[in-house]
Amino acid sequence: MRILAIETSCDDTGIAILEENKGAFKVLTNIVSSQTIHQNYGGVFPMMAKREHQKNLVPVLVSALGEAKLVETKPQELDDKQHKHLTQILEREQELLSQLVEFLQTHKKPDIDAIAVTYGPGLEPCLWVGVNFARALSYAWNLPLIPVNHIEAHILVNFLQNKEIYPVKSAKSGAAPEAQQFNRVKFPALSLVVSGGHTQLILVKGVGKYKIIGETRDDAAGECFDKCAKLLGLGYPGGSIISKIALEVTESPVHLPRPMFNTKDYDFSFSGLKTAVLHETQGKEITPEYVKEVSYEVQQAIIDVLLKKTLQAAADFKAKTIILGGGVSANQELRKQFAAHAQVPVIFPEPKLSTDNALMIAVTAALRPKKKRWQSLKANANLRVGK
């Protein structure tokens, strides 16, 4: 089965094409167009992101088809019925409608078998652009549509072959673990999905069998990184900037709290850490060295909480594997410390697949091909796994 997947849950426009044959995957293309415009504002504005998705989707589609060698031009006219249906589907995305009609009139239907799309959770205006684009393509090409849960995709992208797995550190040598190959995840597994919008601990009993056992009560870890970076006068997104700056020091005289570190549950809270950074920096001279020290401590405070809660939950639920996913899981220090302290294998995707991308949507669709009619698919900004 050859799947074309679409991802627009936040500010990244992603399209990927994946071939699946008896459980083996072949990636034909995975293109992500990031919306740099939000760097000017220190955060993502949903309606602005929606407009950018409208501009990006067709050009990214053309690039993806070209890279996969599936593009073929062929002049053809759409009939009145087709125009009518496409106009109804994309009535709120006029710019996208115009581009898509032009594309369909100049390109032959590609050799794909299904279309997959993120339908939640995420920013509702952004989700709807992707969903409606997928619906329009499903109608125009008469292909089945597979809706995908964005959080589940962050988990299942780890099922791509030949990704890294870190075994438990050798008790004899004490050396850092070496990367090796893996073919499958052992269940039950515990997944930590940690991003700008979500911080969740999910018990994974099998593909499609999930239970949320803990989550943030306020800010997500990635959101905390962004807010702390803003307080320090750094750019957006804050997580990658703070992690880079933190590498320049090995310790910090600054001490920040570890919210909910000693609670007996698996929940998180990061709003207090942001407030602590606000109080810490008030009245201080924000020198480059001070920024490094605070950045180091912010990163370590977040890692300490994520690590303790996840390892405790893994032990309590007798997890055989820990799976990391979401944008914050690209943090190299987080990966290093999980590798050093976990008592079971820790699996995570390569960094470019930790952040939002359409390939994770395609993998999930291949593993969970729940087809739906294009007429009935709707975006669900508050979608949860395990429901």
C-alpha positions in Angstrom: 0.0 0.0 0.0 1.3 3.5 -0.9 0.1 6.2 1.4 0.2 10.0 0.9 0.1 11.7 4.4 -0.7 15.3 5.4 0.2 17.0 8.6 -1.0 20.5 9.6 -1.7 20.3 13.3 0.3 23.4 14.3 2.8 25.5 12.2 4.6 22.8 10.1 3.2 21.9 6.7 4.1 18.3 6.1 3.5 15.8 3.3 5.0 12.4 3.1 4.7 9.3 0.9 5.3 5.9 2.3 5.1 2.4 0.9 4.1 -0.5 3.2 4.5 -4.1 2.1 3.9 -6.9 4.7 5.1 -4.7 7.6 8.2 -3.3 5.8 8.3 0.4 5.2 9.9 2.3 2.3 10.0 6.1 2.7 9.6 7.8 -0.7 9.6 11.3 0.6 9.0 13.3 3.8 8.8 17.1 3.3 8.2 19.6 6.1 7.8 23.3 5.4 8.2 25.3 8.7 6.5 28.6 9.1 9.3 30.9 10.2 7.0 33.9 10.3 6.0 33.0 13.9 9.6 33.7 15.1 8.7 37.3 14.9 6.0 37.0 17.5 7.4 34.5 20.0 4.6 32.0 19.4 2.2 30.5 17.0 -1.0 32.4 16.0 -3.5 29.9 14.8 -5.2 32.0 12.1 -1.8 33.2 10.7 -0.7 29.5 10.7 -3.9 28.6 8.8 -3.1 31.1 6.1 0.4 29.9 5.8 -0.8 26.3 5.4 -3.1 27.4 2.6 -0.1 28.9 0.8 2.1 25.9 1.4 0.1 22.8 0.9 -0.1 22.6 -2.9 3.6 23.5 -3.4 4.7 21.0 -0.8 2.5 18.4 -2.5 4.1 19.0 -5.9 7.6 18.8 -4.3 6.7 15.5 -2.5 5.3 13.9 -5.7 8.3 15.0 -7.6 10.7 13.6 -5.1 8.8 10.3 -5.0 8.9 10.3 -8.8 5.1 10.2 -8.9 4.4 13.4 -10.6 3.0 13.4 -14.2 1.6 16.4 -15.9 -1.6 16.0 -18.0 -3.9 18.9 -19.1 -7.5 18.0 -18.2 -10.7 19.8 -17.4 -12.8 19.4 -14.2 -16.5 19.1 -14.9 -19.2 21.2 -13.1 -19.9 18.5 -10.5 -16.2 18.3 -9.6 -15.9 22.1 -9.3 -19.0 22.2 -7.2 -17.8 19.6 -4.7 -14.3 21.0 -4.4 -15.8 24.5 -3.8 -18.0 23.1 -1.1 -15.1 21.3 0.6 -12.8 24.2 0.5 -15.3 27.0 0.9 -13.3 28.5 3.8 -9.9 28.1 2.1 -10.3 30.0 -1.1 -6.6 30.5 -1.8 -6.1 26.7 -1.4 -9.1 26.0 -3.6 -7.6 28.1 -6.4 -4.2 26.4 -6.2 -5.7 22.9 -6.0 -8.0 23.4 -9.0 -5.1 24.5 -11.0 -3.0 21.6 -9.8 -5.8 19.0 -10.6 -6.2 20.5 -14.1 -2.5 20.1 -14.9 -1.5 16.9 -13.2 -2.5 13.3 -13.5 -3.7 11.3 -10.5 -0.6 9.8 -8.8 0.0 6.1 -8.2 -1.1 6.1 -4.5 -3.6 3.9 -2.7 -4.8 6.1 0.2 -4.6 9.5 1.8 -3.9 9.9 5.5 -4.3 13.1 7.5 -4.0 14.4 11.1 -7.4 15.3 12.3 -6.5 16.0 15.9 -5.4 17.1 18.4 -3.9 20.5 17.5 -4.8 24.0 16.7 -8.3 23.8 15.2 -7.9 26.3 12.3 -4.7 24.5 11.2 -6.2 21.1 11.5 -9.2 22.1 9.3 -6.9 23.2 6.5 -5.2 19.8 6.4 -8.4 17.9 6.8 -10.3 19.8 4.1 -7.3 19.4 1.7 -7.2 15.7 2.3 -11.0 15.5 1.8 -10.7 17.4 -1.5 -7.9 15.1 -2.7 -9.8 12.0 -1.6 -12.8 13.1 -3.6 -10.9 14.2 -6.7 -8.8 11.1 -6.9 -11.5 8.7 -5.5 -9.1 7.3 -2.8 -9.9 6.1 0.7 -9.2 8.6 3.6 -7.4 7.5 6.8 -7.8 9.9 9.8 -4.8 9.8 12.2 -4.4 10.8 15.8 -1.4 13.1 16.1 -0.3 11.8 19.5 -0.6 8.2 18.4 1.6 9.1 15.5 4.3 10.4 17.8 4.3 6.9 19.4 4.1 4.8 16.3 6.7 6.6 14.2 9.1 4.6 16.4 8.0 1.5 14.6 9.9 2.5 11.5 12.7 0.0 11.0 16.4 0.8 11.7 16.0 3.5 14.3 18.1 3.8 17.4 17.5 1.9 20.6 19.5 2.5 23.7 20.0 -0.5 26.0 20.6 -0.2 29.7 24.0 1.2 30.6 26.6 -1.5 31.3 26.9 -2.0 35.1 30.5 -3.3 34.6 32.0 -0.6 32.4 29.7 2.3 33.3 30.2 3.5 29.7 27.6 5.3 27.7 25.4 2.9 25.8 26.0 2.3 22.1 23.3 2.6 19.5 22.0 -0.7 18.0 19.2 -1.7 15.7 15.8 -2.9 16.7 12.8 -4.5 14.8 9.9 -4.2 17.3 8.8 -2.6 20.5 8.2 -5.0 23.5 4.8 -4.6 25.3 3.7 -3.3 27.6 5.5 -0.1 26.8 5.4 3.3 28.3 5.4 6.3 26.1 6.4 9.8 27.1 5.0 12.3 24.5 6.5 15.6 25.2 6.0 18.7 23.0 5.0 22.3 22.9 1.3 21.4 23.4 1.4 18.0 25.2 3.2 16.3 28.0 1.6 12.9 28.5 2.6 9.5 29.9 0.8 6.8 28.0 0.7 3.1 28.8 0.9 1.2 25.5 -0.3 -2.4 25.7 -0.2 -2.8 21.9 -0.7 -0.9 18.7 -4.0 0.9 19.2 -4.2 0.0 22.9 -3.4 3.1 24.9 -4.2 4.5 28.3 -3.1 8.0 29.5 -1.8 7.6 33.1 -0.4 11.1 33.5 -0.3 14.5 31.9 0.5 18.1 32.5 -2.0 20.1 34.6 -1.1 23.4 33.0 1.9 24.2 30.7 3.5 21.5 28.5 7.2 21.1 28.7 7.8 22.6 25.3 5.6 25.5 26.2 7.7 26.1 29.4 10.9 26.1 27.3 9.4 28.7 25.0 8.1 31.0 27.8 11.4 30.8 29.7 13.3 31.6 26.5 11.2 34.6 26.0 11.9 35.8 29.6 15.6 35.5 28.8 15.3 37.5 25.6 15.9 34.5 23.4 14.1 33.6 20.2 11.4 31.1 19.2 11.1 28.2 19.4 12.8 28.3 22.8 13.6 24.6 23.4 16.2 24.3 20.7 17.8 27.6 21.6 18.0 26.8 25.3 19.4 23.4 24.7 22.1 24.8 22.5 23.1 27.5 25.0 23.0 25.0 27.9 25.8 23.1 26.3 28.2 25.9 27.0 28.2 25.3 30.7 28.6 22.2 32.9 26.9 23.5 36.0 24.9 26.5 37.3 24.7 28.4 40.5 21.0 29.1 39.7 18.5 26.8 41.4 15.0 26.4 40.2 12.2 24.3 41.5 11.2 20.9 40.1 7.4 21.1 40.1 5.5 18.0 41.3 8.8 16.1 41.6 7.8 14.3 44.7 4.1 13.7 44.2 2.8 10.1 44.1 1.1 10.4 40.7 2.4 10.6 37.1 1.2 14.1 36.4 3.3 17.2 35.5 3.1 20.9 36.1 5.5 23.4 34.5 3.8 26.8 34.9 5.5 27.2 38.3 8.9 26.7 36.7 8.2 29.6 34.3 7.1 31.8 37.2 10.3 30.9 39.1 12.3 32.0 36.1 10.4 35.3 36.0 11.2 35.9 39.7 14.8 34.8 39.3 15.5 37.2 36.4 13.7 40.2 37.9 16.2 42.9 38.7 19.1 40.9 37.4 21.6 41.9 34.8 20.9 39.6 31.9 24.5 38.9 30.8 25.4 36.2 28.3 26.9 34.1 31.1 23.8 34.5 33.2 21.6 33.4 30.3 23.7 30.3 29.9 23.4 29.5 33.6 19.6 29.9 33.7 19.2 28.0 30.4 21.2 25.1 31.9 19.1 25.0 35.0 15.8 25.4 33.1 16.7 22.4 30.9 17.8 20.3 33.8 14.8 21.1 35.9 12.5 19.9 33.1 14.6 16.8 32.4 14.7 15.9 36.1 10.9 15.9 36.3 10.3 14.1 33.0 12.9 11.5 33.9 11.7 10.7 37.4 8.0 10.5 36.5 8.6 8.3 33.5 11.0 5.9 35.2 8.7 5.5 38.1 5.7 4.8 35.9 7.8 2.3 33.9 8.7 0.5 37.0 5.2 0.6 38.5 3.6 -0.7 35.2 6.4 -3.2 34.5 7.0 -1.6 31.1 9.4 -3.5 28.8 10.2 -0.5 26.7 10.1 3.2 27.0 9.1 5.2 23.9 9.9 8.9 23.6 8.1 11.1 21.1 7.2 14.8 20.4 9.4 17.8 19.7 11.1 18.0 23.1 12.2 14.4 22.7 14.7 15.7 20.1 16.6 17.3 23.0 20.0 15.5 23.1 20.5 16.0 26.8 17.1 14.4 27.5 18.0 11.4 25.4 21.4 11.1 27.0 20.0 11.1 30.5 17.2 8.6 29.7 19.8 6.3 28.1 22.0 6.6 31.3 19.3 5.9 33.9 16.6 3.7 32.3 16.3 0.1 33.4 14.6 -1.0 30.1 15.4 -0.1 26.5 14.5 3.5 25.5 13.4 4.0 21.9 13.0 7.3 20.1 12.9 8.6 16.5 15.7 10.5 14.9 15.4 14.2 15.7 13.7 15.2 12.5 10.9 12.7 13.2 10.5 13.8 16.8 9.1 17.2 15.6 5.8 17.3 13.7 6.0 15.6 10.3 3.8 13.7 7.9 5.9 10.5 7.8 4.7 9.7 11.3 1.1 10.1 10.0 1.8 7.8 7.2 3.3 5.1 9.5 0.3 5.3 11.8 -2.1 5.0 8.8 -0.2 1.9 7.6 -0.4 0.3 11.0 -3.9 1.5 11.8 -5.8 1.8 8.4 -9.1 3.0 9.8 -10.7 4.3 6.6 -13.4 7.0 6.6 -15.6 8.6 3.9 -14.4 12.1 3.0 -17.9 13.5 3.5 -17.9 12.6 7.3 -14.3 13.5 8.4 -14.1 16.4 10.8 -11.2 18.0 12.7 -11.1 17.4 16.5 -8.7 19.8 18.3 -9.2 18.0 21.6 -8.8 14.5 20.4 -7.2 12.1 22.9 -5.6 8.7 22.7 -7.3 5.7 24.4 -10.8 7.0 23.7 
